[in-house]
Amino acid sequence: MISAVGHSGEDFGTLGDEGRERHAHGASLLAGGLFAAKALSARGPARGLRLLALALLGGVASCGPAKIVEAPPPPPPVVVIPPRPMPPVGAAPNMVIPALAADGLRHTVNTGVSPAQAVWNLRSAYNVAALNCMGAQYAPILPGYADFQKRHAKALAAANKTLDKEYRTRFGAKGVREREAYQTQVYNFFALPPVVPALCNAALALTVDLENVPAGQLDAFAPSGLAKAEAPFTEFYNSYEQYRADLAAWEARFGAASAAAVEATPLAAAR
């Protein structure tokens, strides 16, 4: 350590290495300026000015490059969370629907039924529509169902008798109970609340079709008529499966962020 004294005689105290370097650098600048000033008077103003400029430039260059201040990084983009997918047509979020089988179809109570059962299930679908489609736009359904019952009374009675025999053959003494349990499933199938409006539209078309089916031809018409009555349910099941896929994708991408936002809401409100 050394004790330094300024050019005016004051004591700067004890300096470290860095202090000595700054002091020496300042002294060199001062000496260069004094030398240039003397040259200005002794050798002429032009040469003296050049020397003074060189001395000052040397001092500036020795200060090093200026520090570059980096701008702060931009804020992260705001994540816009789309609405959570909802079940189609107001259905429950935890419904059990028929899965796609290996043949690409959804097997229901109407799959693989006998000709007599197809007739009776068509009657069941038409009956559900007649009892539930009460809007003015569905006015033709109820009288159409009454005409269906009257025009095809013999075919319906024959189908009913055949079904009793089929169930006795398959289940013996339990045949009546098994048939009643199955028919309950059929009615529940066609009375599924979210799909009833679509069933009503299908029943309107069936009413027109059945007007052109003469007595004695119901057995031939029943399979295609039953398929038309079931079509709205197939569409609903497909829509519901798409909803479940959309919900799974939404939860995988936004589920955690959405839950965090919900948890943070009470805290924000409390403030």
Protein Blocks (a to p, Z undefined) as FASTA:
>chain_A
ZZdddfkopaebjadfklmmmmmmmmmmmmmmmmmmmmmmmnojklmmmmmmmmmmmmmm
mnopadddddddddddddddddddddeehiafkbccddddfkopacdfkgopafklmmmm
mmmmmmmmmmmmmbfklmmmmmmmmmmmmmmmmmmmmmmmmmmmmmmmmnommlmmmmmm
mmmmmmmmmmgmklmmmmmmmmmmmmmmmmmmcghilmmmmmmmmmmmmmmmmmmmmmmm
mmmmmmmmmmmmmmmmmmmmmmmmmmmmmZZ
